[in-house]
């Protein structure tokens, strides 16, 4: 299923035995543009505003019409999982504890976005960390960023600033971000919602709150628009991506 971050952050979360709140935010890897965690809004069912995250590995289904996701754990399992401080970056040590708790394989051991695999549901058996760091080096730099943070960042082309990031389009089979949406409303008359590929991004500057892209002003403005009403249609986003790739060759 293809879905936008704006849609997904309104979904409720259903464990195997009960509903457990909703999705508050999405954490993605700024190197691979892969969704790593869904941040659960736990205010209604966990004391002291304790925050927890859910890996896509746990997601067993999405219902767009009902705006809900299903996860393969009980409420107590999620409730007792390692908590995070939402005001601090997620560390690799935290991720190791989280993956050991759930018995997942480490996605950072292997060449792909999900370790040796293309999809998170294949990464279900614990891979122990005895493997040499010289063979499987660990990433020491934190590359997890929140959609809620990056949404709103200005887009800097090679010539000027044009618009801001307003949405992320996610393929929930691989959990890759396949498109970013640039809203030009505050920069250009009759603003547009333009399609930006992750490969277009040169750098995300957290201090300046900007996303630098490899495109000129005109190249970005000539990108096709994203129709938010069509995002969940099966062939719409793949066709849009194919169109952009063919035009940039």
N, C-alpha and C positions, 0 to 999 in steps of 0.2 A: 504494500500500500504506500502511496505517496501522500504526504500530509505536510502541512505547514506548522512551524513552531507556534504560531498564534493559535492554531486549532488545538494542538497537542497540549498546550498549557491550560486548557479548559477541561481536559479529560479527568474523569474520576478514576480511582484505582480500586480494583476489586481483587482481594486475595481469595484463596480457595474457600475460606470460611466466612468472609464478611467484606464489606466495603471499608477501605482504610484511607479515606481522604482523597486528595486530588494532586495533580502535577502542578508544582509551583514554578519550576524553572528547569532548564536543560543545560547540562554541562557537556561541552564538546572539545575535542582535541584540535588545537589550532594548526597542527602540522598535517594531519590526515583528514581533517574536517569530518570526523566520525563522532557520533553521539556516544559518550561513555556512560552518562548517568542521567536519570530523571530524578529531580529533587522533589520529595514528597512534602506536601503541605500537611503537617501532622498536628496542627494546633487543636483540632477537635478530638483527637484520640490519643495523643501522647502528652504526658505531664511536662511542665516546665519548658514548653516549646522546643523539645528535643528534635533535631533535624536528622533525617535519614535519607539515603539515596538508593535508587533501584537501578541495577544494571540492565541493559536491554537483554542480557542473557536470561533474565527471569521472566521476560514478557512472553506470554503464550498466545495472546490474541489482542486485536484492536477492533473496536466496533465504532465506526465513524458516525453512524446514525444515532447511537446511544451515547456518544462521546465518553467512551470508557476503555480502559485497558485491563486485561487480566494478567495476573502474575502467579507463578507456580510456588507460592509460599503461603503460610498461614499468617494471620495478624501477629501472633506472638513471635514468630520467626523474624518478621520485619521489625517488630517493636524492640527485640533484643539485639538487633544488628548494631555494629559500631556506628556511633553518631558522629556528625561533623559539626564544625563551627562554620556557619555559612559566611562569616566575615573573613575567613582565611582560606588560602588556596588548599585544594585537596592534595595531600602529599602522597608520594609513592608508598611510604610506610603505612599510611591509612588504607591505601588501595590493597596492599598485601594482606593486611588484617581482614579487610572486607571480603576479599576473594577466598581466603582460607576459611572464614566463617561460613560462606555459602558453598565451598567446595568447587569453585570454578577454576578453570585453567587461566593462567596469566596471559592477557592479551598482548603484553609487551615482550613476551618471549616468542620470537618468530618474525618473519619479514612483512607480514600483511597487517591490515587494520585490526584483525582479530587473531593475532599470533600466526599460526599455520593455516588459518581458515579464512574464508570470505565472509562468513555469516556468524553472528554471535551464538546462535543456537547450537552450533557445532562445538563450541568451547565449553564443555560441560564437565569434563573430568579434570581434577586438580593436577596441575603440572608442578612438581616440587621445584623449589628454587636452588637445588643443589647443582644444577647445571652451571657451568663456568660462566662468569661474567665476560670473559674474553671471547666466548663463543656466542653468548646471548647478552650483550651489554645492556644494562638498564639505563633508561633515560633518567638523568638526574635533574633536568630542568623541567619545571612544571609547565605543561602546555594545556591545561584544562581551563576553559573559559566559559562563562555563563552567557547564554543567549540573551538574558535580560540586560546584561551589561553591554554586550556588543551591539545589540539593537539600539539604534540612535547614534552610533558612531558616524562621523562624517566620512564621505568617500573622497579620497584624494586621487585624482587622475594624474597623469604625467604633466598636465598643464595647469589644472586648477581643481577646486573642490566642487563636486557635483552631487548634491543629495546626501542621503544618509541611509544606513542599513535599516530596513524596516521588517524584514521577515527572513526565515530560513526554510528551505524546502527539503524535506527529509524522506529518504527511501527507508521504510521501516523493515525491509527484509535484511539489508546490510547495515542499516542505521547510519548511512553516510549522508552528509549534507550535499545534495546534488546541485542546488542553486541557492544564491543569496538574492534578495530583492532590494533594489535601490530605489528609494522614494525621492523624487526630485521636486516635490511640491514646494519646498521652501527656497528653491534655487531658480526654477524655471516656471514661466507662466503655464497654467494648465498642467501641473505636474504629472509625471508618469511613474509607473512602477516597472523598473527595468531589470532584466535578468542578468545576473553576474555569476560566472562559474567560479568554483573554489580555486581553479588553476589561474584565474585572473588576478588573484590576490597576491601582492608582493610582500606586504608586511602589515601586521596589526600593531599599531602604536598605542599601548595602554595608557601611557602618560598623556598623550595628546588627544586621546579618544577619537582616533581616526583609523580608517582602513585604506592603505595605499594600494592602488591597482596598477596593472601594467598597461592600461588603456589610456588613450588620449581622451580629451573632452568629447570630441566628435565620435570616436569609436564607442564610447559608453552610451552616448545619446542615441546612437543608431542600433543599439541592442533591442531585441523584441521586448514588448511589454508582457508582464505576467498577469493573467486574468485569475484573480483569487477565487472566482466561482468555479473554475475548471481544474483546480489543482488536484483534486482527488479523482478526476477522470483517468482511467487506466493509461491511455496513450498520450495524454496532453503534455506532461512534463518531459517524458523521454523524447517526444517529437521536438519539443522546444530546445532541448539540449543538443539534439542531433542537428537542428537548424543552425545553432550558434557554432558548433564545431565545423560544419561544412563551410560557413561563411568566413571563418578565421583561418582556414587552410591556405 
